[in-house]
Amino acid sequence: MGKPTGFKEFTREMPSKKSVEERLNNYNEFVEKYSEEKLNQQAARCMDCGVPFCHHGCPLGNIIPEFNDAVYRKDWKEAYDVLSSTNNFPEFTGRICPAPCESSCVLGINQPPVAIEEIERHIIEIAFEKGFVTPRRPNLRSGKKIAVIGSGPAGLAAAAQLNYAGHSVTVFERDDAPGGLLRYGIPDFKLEKWIIDRRITLMEEEGIVFKCHANVGVNVSINDLLREFNAIILTGGSTTPRDLDIPGRELKGVHFAMDFLKQNNKRVAGKDPFANVAIESNILPGEVLATGKNVVVIGGGDTGSDCVGTSNRHGAGSVTQFELLPKPPAERTALMPWPTYPMLLKTTTSHEEGCERQWAVATKEFIGDGNGNLKALKIVDLEWKIVDGRPAQFVEVSGSDRELPCELALLAMGFVHPQHEGLINELGVELDTRGNVKASEKEYLTSLPKVFTAGDMRRGQSLVVWAISEGRECARKVDEFLNNNSNSLLETRDSALQMLA
């Protein structure tokens, strides 16, 4: 590496953030950039570790030591070339990935790991600034046409890869703009939407066609697509939220997290927050605002954290977040050995802005005010026990029942499977036991000829980095299919490594 002793000389240091008071007044990103000196020092911490386990931790197999070395040497073109050889959208993953690569960092065995995600964000932004990121147009077109249904990270990755291979790609998006969860699920204070627009513009310049307001199975016929295209890829994501079927669920003030987040993202973009709501659900949620209310977010994951940050920006009276599981440890235990991804206590920037967090709590009832409005929650503490040798199960703590004032409850408990109404039912594609579109892990082919699937629609709710990985791998299999199962024109991670050797 560029500085073999760097990990001894420098410790992990993250970029500064704007103050809570300042960032709560807007929806802009608030994480600053490293100075040139700090960026150089953080890249210098990457060790000459022999076996870089960060490759193992990254679903994309990013070639991390090589781009860290290039950053240390200030060779920004090489750093960008290395990073983009395995990752189509580092501007997304550099902002919203939970960085499983860092959990596998060898330095992380006994020191804070290398700040890989932040270095990645800096590489791609410097590459854009210096003009290294340009349209990558294929020299020849194959004459084959591919329809990608869904423009989230899996669909975008598949579209980009297949376009590079020379195929003609059309992406169908049911909403008013491409991006899927990136655009309408993740708040702007984590990912400003001009970043998505910048990438979409680049992809259009490369020859990819985007058709929005195109809800396949509703206002676009899947049979027409089957006739017109040589292959179809289903990348619609996992969009059916997990519900909480307890008394009072019908009260005004109980909403799914995505109804809340999508509405707010549309407001921030200056759009009608109710446009296309009927596409997502048969139940119109009405306007969902946290202003002045006691807000309870039910669910302890990233979506719940996004609800916390958005509620704080609305000016909520109070914000509380529930989690069924016990409070996780702050550091690895014997049950979380390196280099596995540890289930540790995660305090996000949204939590820093103001939130009471309660662990091992269950919601038993939504309580109304007599006029159909939510006024409180009935909750109970839980204790996790191993009963009769079975895996740990929770039991209610006797006498812990209580009421908590609440006028807005946001259900952020994850997603169970993709939406079946419309496209999936019309196709008649085979589903797995969890309700996801069934496809082999290695081939990505569904039960129907020339219909493939990737991302959350196939694997279930997962990470953006996994969606990009799935989109890339699915594209390779589609390319093989279109080339009569001969070797794919698309690079694998191994070929990328050979190119850099």
C-alpha positions in Angstrom: 0.0 0.0 0.0 1.0 3.6 -0.4 1.9 4.1 3.3 2.5 0.7 5.0 2.6 2.3 8.4 -0.5 4.5 7.9 -2.7 2.3 10.1 -0.3 2.9 13.0 -0.1 6.6 12.5 -3.7 7.6 12.0 -7.0 6.6 13.6 -10.4 6.5 12.0 -11.9 10.0 11.7 -15.2 10.8 10.1 -16.1 14.0 8.3 -17.8 16.7 10.3 -21.5 17.3 10.2 -23.6 20.4 10.3 -25.1 21.1 13.7 -28.5 19.6 14.6 -30.0 23.0 14.9 -29.0 23.9 11.3 -29.9 20.7 9.6 -33.4 20.4 11.2 -34.4 23.5 9.3 -34.1 21.8 5.9 -33.8 18.5 4.0 -30.3 18.9 2.6 -27.5 16.5 3.1 -25.4 17.7 6.1 -22.2 15.5 6.1 -19.2 17.6 5.0 -16.3 16.4 2.9 -12.8 15.5 4.2 -10.1 18.0 3.6 -7.5 16.7 1.1 -5.1 15.9 4.0 -7.8 14.0 6.0 -8.8 12.0 3.0 -5.2 11.1 2.3 -4.8 10.0 6.0 -7.9 7.8 6.0 -6.9 6.1 2.8 -3.4 5.6 4.3 -5.0 3.5 7.0 -5.7 0.6 4.6 -3.3 -2.1 5.5 -1.2 -4.4 3.2 -3.2 -7.2 4.9 -2.5 -10.0 2.5 -6.0 -11.3 2.4 -8.4 -8.4 2.2 -11.6 -9.6 3.9 -13.4 -6.4 2.9 -13.9 -8.1 -0.5 -15.8 -10.9 1.4 -17.9 -8.4 3.2 -19.0 -6.3 0.1 -21.8 -7.9 -1.9 -20.4 -6.2 -5.0 -16.9 -7.5 -4.4 -15.5 -4.0 -4.6 -11.7 -4.0 -5.0 -11.2 -1.8 -1.9 -7.4 -1.9 -1.2 -6.6 -0.9 -4.7 -8.8 2.2 -4.7 -7.6 3.1 -1.3 -4.0 3.0 -2.6 -5.0 5.1 -5.6 -6.6 7.7 -3.3 -3.5 7.8 -1.1 -1.4 8.5 -4.3 -4.0 11.1 -5.4 -4.5 9.2 -8.7 -8.2 10.0 -8.9 -8.7 8.5 -12.4 -7.3 5.1 -11.3 -9.4 5.3 -8.1 -12.5 5.9 -10.1 -11.7 3.2 -12.7 -11.2 0.6 -9.9 -14.3 1.6 -8.0 -16.6 1.7 -11.1 -15.3 -1.6 -12.4 -17.5 -3.4 -9.8 -20.0 -0.7 -8.7 -22.3 1.1 -11.1 -23.6 3.7 -8.5 -21.0 4.5 -5.8 -22.7 7.9 -5.3 -25.6 5.9 -3.8 -23.7 3.3 -1.8 -21.2 5.9 -0.6 -24.2 7.6 1.2 -26.7 4.9 2.2 -24.9 1.6 2.4 -24.4 0.1 6.0 -20.9 -0.8 4.9 -20.6 -4.5 5.6 -17.1 -4.2 4.0 -16.0 -2.2 7.1 -17.2 -5.0 9.4 -14.8 -7.3 7.5 -11.9 -4.9 7.5 -8.8 -6.7 8.9 -7.8 -3.5 10.8 -11.2 -3.7 12.5 -10.0 -6.8 14.5 -8.4 -4.5 17.1 -8.8 -0.9 15.8 -11.6 1.1 14.2 -11.9 -0.1 10.6 -11.0 1.9 7.5 -13.6 4.5 6.6 -14.3 2.7 3.3 -17.8 4.1 2.6 -16.7 7.7 3.1 -13.7 7.2 0.8 -16.0 5.7 -1.8 -18.3 8.8 -1.6 -15.3 11.1 -2.1 -13.9 9.1 -5.1 -17.1 9.4 -7.1 -17.7 13.0 -6.3 -14.2 13.9 -7.2 -14.6 11.9 -10.4 -17.7 13.9 -11.4 -15.9 17.1 -10.6 -12.9 16.2 -12.7 -15.0 15.0 -15.6 -14.0 11.4 -15.4 -17.6 10.2 -15.4 -18.8 10.4 -19.0 -21.5 8.5 -21.0 -20.4 5.0 -21.8 -22.0 4.3 -25.1 -21.6 0.9 -26.8 -19.8 0.8 -30.1 -22.2 -1.7 -31.6 -25.9 -2.6 -30.9 -26.9 -6.2 -30.8 -30.4 -5.7 -32.1 -31.8 -7.3 -29.0 -34.4 -5.4 -26.9 -34.8 -5.8 -23.1 -37.6 -4.4 -20.8 -36.6 -3.7 -17.2 -39.7 -3.3 -15.0 -38.8 -1.2 -12.0 -36.2 1.5 -11.7 -34.8 1.0 -8.3 -31.1 0.1 -7.8 -31.5 -3.5 -9.1 -33.3 -2.3 -12.3 -30.9 0.5 -12.9 -27.9 -1.7 -12.5 -29.3 -4.4 -14.8 -30.2 -1.7 -17.4 -26.7 -0.1 -17.2 -24.9 -3.4 -17.7 -27.0 -4.7 -20.5 -26.7 -1.3 -22.3 -22.9 -1.6 -22.0 -23.2 -5.0 -23.7 -24.9 -3.3 -26.7 -28.5 -4.3 -26.1 -31.4 -1.8 -26.3 -32.9 -1.3 -22.9 -36.2 0.3 -21.9 -36.9 0.8 -18.2 -40.6 1.0 -17.1 -41.4 2.9 -13.9 -44.8 3.2 -12.5 -44.1 6.5 -10.6 -43.4 9.9 -12.1 -39.6 9.6 -12.0 -37.0 6.9 -11.9 -35.2 5.7 -8.8 -37.7 3.6 -6.8 -36.8 3.4 -3.2 -33.9 5.7 -3.7 -36.2 8.5 -4.8 -39.3 8.0 -2.7 -38.2 5.9 0.2 -34.9 7.5 1.4 -35.1 11.1 2.7 -33.2 13.9 0.9 -31.1 14.5 4.0 -29.5 11.2 3.3 -29.6 11.2 -0.5 -30.5 14.4 -2.3 -32.5 13.7 -5.5 -30.3 15.7 -7.9 -27.7 12.9 -7.3 -30.3 10.4 -8.8 -31.1 12.8 -11.6 -27.5 13.2 -12.5 -27.1 9.5 -12.9 -30.4 9.1 -14.9 -29.3 11.8 -17.3 -26.0 10.0 -17.8 -27.8 6.7 -18.5 -30.2 8.4 -21.0 -27.1 9.8 -22.8 -25.8 6.2 -23.0 -29.0 5.2 -24.8 -31.3 3.8 -22.1 -34.9 4.8 -22.4 -37.0 5.5 -19.3 -40.8 5.4 -19.5 -42.5 6.7 -16.3 -46.1 6.6 -15.3 -45.9 3.1 -16.8 -47.4 0.6 -14.4 -47.0 -2.7 -16.1 -50.0 -4.9 -15.4 -52.2 -1.8 -15.0 -51.8 0.8 -17.7 -49.1 -1.1 -19.7 -49.9 -4.7 -21.0 -47.4 -7.3 -20.0 -48.4 -9.3 -23.1 -47.4 -6.4 -25.3 -44.0 -6.4 -23.6 -43.6 -10.2 -24.0 -44.3 -9.8 -27.7 -42.0 -6.8 -28.2 -38.9 -7.6 -26.2 -36.4 -10.4 -26.3 -36.1 -10.5 -22.5 -37.9 -9.0 -19.5 -36.4 -8.4 -16.1 -38.7 -7.9 -13.0 -37.1 -5.5 -10.5 -40.1 -4.1 -8.8 -38.8 -4.5 -5.3 -40.4 -5.7 -2.1 -43.2 -3.2 -1.6 -45.9 -4.9 0.5 -45.4 -3.6 4.1 -45.7 -5.8 7.1 -48.8 -4.8 9.0 -49.7 -4.8 12.7 -53.1 -6.4 13.1 -54.1 -5.3 16.6 -57.2 -3.5 17.9 -57.5 0.1 16.7 -55.6 -0.4 13.5 -58.3 1.5 11.6 -57.8 4.7 13.6 -56.8 7.9 11.9 -53.1 8.5 12.7 -51.9 4.9 12.1 -49.9 4.8 8.9 -47.3 2.8 7.0 -43.8 4.4 7.1 -43.6 4.5 3.3 -46.8 6.5 3.0 -45.2 9.1 5.3 -41.8 9.1 3.7 -43.0 9.1 0.1 -45.4 12.0 0.7 -42.6 14.0 2.3 -40.1 13.3 -0.5 -42.7 14.6 -3.0 -43.3 17.7 -1.0 -39.6 18.4 -0.8 -39.4 17.9 -4.6 -42.3 20.4 -5.0 -44.7 17.8 -6.3 -48.2 16.8 -5.4 -47.8 14.4 -2.4 -50.9 12.5 -3.4 -50.0 11.9 -7.0 -49.9 8.1 -7.9 -50.8 7.2 -4.3 -53.5 4.9 -5.6 -50.8 2.9 -7.4 -49.3 1.9 -4.1 -52.4 1.0 -2.2 -56.2 0.8 -2.4 -56.4 2.9 0.8 -55.6 6.6 0.4 -53.8 7.6 3.6 -54.6 11.3 3.4 -52.0 13.9 4.4 -49.5 12.5 7.0 -47.7 15.1 9.0 -45.9 14.8 12.3 -46.0 18.5 13.3 -46.8 19.0 16.9 -47.7 15.4 17.5 -46.4 12.7 19.8 -44.9 10.3 17.2 -44.2 6.6 17.7 -42.1 4.8 15.1 -42.7 1.0 15.4 -39.7 -0.7 14.0 -36.0 -0.3 14.8 -34.4 -0.4 11.3 -33.2 2.1 8.8 -36.7 3.0 7.6 -37.7 3.7 11.2 -34.7 5.9 11.6 -35.7 7.8 8.4 -39.1 8.4 10.0 -37.4 9.7 13.1 -35.4 12.3 11.1 -38.3 13.3 9.0 -40.6 13.7 12.1 -38.0 15.9 13.7 -37.9 18.1 10.7 -41.7 18.4 10.8 -41.5 19.7 14.3 -43.0 16.7 16.1 -43.9 17.2 19.8 -42.0 14.0 20.7 -40.5 11.1 18.8 -40.2 7.6 20.2 -38.9 4.5 18.4 -39.9 0.9 19.4 -38.0 -2.3 18.8 -39.2 -5.8 19.6 -35.7 -7.1 20.2 -33.5 -6.4 23.2 -31.0 -3.6 23.1 -28.0 -4.9 21.1 -24.4 -4.6 22.5 -22.2 -1.7 21.5 -19.3 -4.0 20.7 -18.8 -7.5 19.2 -19.5 -10.4 21.5 -18.3 -14.0 21.2 -21.4 -14.7 19.2 -20.4 -12.1 16.6 -16.8 -13.0 15.6 -14.9 -11.1 13.0 -15.4 -10.9 10.0 -19.1 -11.6 10.3 -21.6 -8.7 10.1 -22.3 -7.9 13.8 -25.7 -6.9 15.1 -24.5 -3.9 17.2 -26.3 -0.9 18.6 -26.6 1.6 15.7 -27.1 5.2 16.6 -27.9 7.1 13.4 -27.7 10.9 12.7 -31.5 10.9 13.0 -31.3 9.5 16.5 -28.8 12.2 17.4 -31.3 14.8 16.4 -33.8 13.7 19.1 -35.5 10.4 19.8 -36.4 8.3 22.8 -35.6 4.6 22.0 -37.3 1.7 23.7 -36.2 -1.9 23.2 -38.1 -5.1 23.9 -41.5 -3.4 23.7 -44.6 -4.6 22.0 -47.6 -2.6 20.9 -50.9 -4.3 22.0 -53.5 -1.8 21.0 -54.1 1.5 19.2 -56.4 3.6 21.5 -58.8 6.2 20.0 -60.3 9.4 21.3 -63.9 8.5 20.5 -63.9 10.3 17.3 -61.8 7.9 15.2 -58.5 9.5 15.9 -55.5 7.9 17.6 -54.6 9.3 21.0 -52.4 6.6 22.6 -50.8 3.2 22.4 -51.1 0.4 24.8 -47.7 -1.2 25.2 -46.0 -3.9 27.2 -42.4 -4.8 28.0 -41.0 -8.1 26.7 -38.6 -10.6 28.0 -36.8 -12.9 25.7 -36.4 -16.5 27.0 -35.4 -19.9 25.7 -38.3 -22.2 26.4 -38.0 -26.0 26.2 -34.7 -25.7 24.3 -36.4 -23.8 21.4 -34.9 -20.5 20.0 -35.5 -17.5 22.2 -39.1 -16.3 22.3 -40.5 -13.2 23.9 -43.0 -13.3 26.8 -44.8 -10.3 28.2 -43.5 -8.9 31.5 -46.4 -9.1 34.0 -47.6 -5.8 35.2 -45.7 -3.7 32.6 -48.8 -2.8 30.5 -49.1 1.0 30.1 -50.4 3.7 27.8 -48.2 6.1 25.9 -49.6 9.3 24.3 -49.5 9.1 20.5 -51.3 10.9 17.7 -49.1 9.5 14.9 -48.0 5.9 14.8 -45.7 4.9 11.9 -45.3 1.2 11.0 -41.8 0.6 9.9 -41.6 -3.2 10.3 -40.2 -4.0 6.9 -41.8 -5.6 3.9 -43.1 -9.1 3.3 -42.9 -9.5 -0.4 -43.5 -7.7 -3.7 -47.0 -6.5 -4.7 -48.9 -9.4 -6.3 -51.8 -7.4 -7.7 -51.3 -6.4 -11.3 -48.1 -7.5 -12.9 -47.2 -10.7 -10.9 -50.8 -12.0 -10.9 -51.2 -11.3 -14.6 -47.9 -13.0 -15.5 -48.8 -16.0 -13.4 -45.1 -16.3 -12.5 -44.2 -18.9 -9.8 -43.6 -17.6 -6.3 -41.5 -18.9 -3.4 -42.8 -19.8 0.1 -42.3 -16.2 1.2 -44.3 -14.7 -1.7 -41.3 -13.5 -3.7 -40.8 -14.2 -7.4 -39.1 -17.6 -7.6 -35.9 -17.8 -9.6 -32.7 -19.8 -9.3 -30.0 -18.0 -7.4 -27.4 -18.5 -10.2 -29.6 -18.0 -13.3 -32.2 -15.4 -12.2 -34.7 -17.0 -14.6 -38.3 -17.2 -13.4 -40.7 -20.0 -14.2 -41.5 -18.3 -17.5 -39.3 -18.3 -20.6 -37.2 -15.1 -21.1 -38.6 -13.5 -17.9 -35.9 -12.9 -15.3 -36.0 -11.2 -11.9 -33.5 -9.6 -9.5 -33.2 -7.6 -6.3 -35.8 -7.4 -3.5 -38.5 -8.9 -5.8 -36.4 -12.1 -5.9 -34.5 -12.2 -2.6 -36.8 -10.3 -0.3 -36.2 -7.0 1.5 -32.4 -6.3 1.5 -29.7 -3.7 1.1 -29.2 -1.3 -1.8 -25.8 -2.8 -2.3 -27.3 -6.3 -2.7 -29.8 -4.9 -5.2 -27.0 -3.5 -7.3 -25.1 -6.8 -7.1 -28.2 -8.7 -8.1 -28.9 -6.4 -11.0 -25.4 -6.8 -12.3 -25.4 -10.6 -12.0 -28.9 -10.9 -13.5 -27.8 -8.8 -16.5 -24.9 -11.2 -17.1 -27.3 -14.1 -17.2 -29.6 -12.2 -19.6 -26.7 -11.4 -21.8 -25.7 -15.1 -21.9 -29.4 -16.0 -22.7 -29.4 -13.5 -25.6 -26.1 -14.9 -26.8 -27.5 -18.5 -26.8 -25.8 -19.3 -23.5 -22.3 -18.5 -24.7 -20.0 -16.5 -22.5 -21.4 -13.2 -21.4 -19.9 -10.0 -22.8 -20.2 -8.5 -19.3 -17.3 -8.3 -16.9 -17.4 -10.5 -13.8 -15.5 -9.4 -10.7 -12.7 -11.8 -11.5 -12.2 -10.2 -15.0 -12.1 -6.8 -13.3 -9.4 -8.0 -11.0 -7.5 -9.4 -14.0 -7.8 -6.1 -15.8 -6.3 -4.3 -12.8 -3.5 -6.8 -12.3 
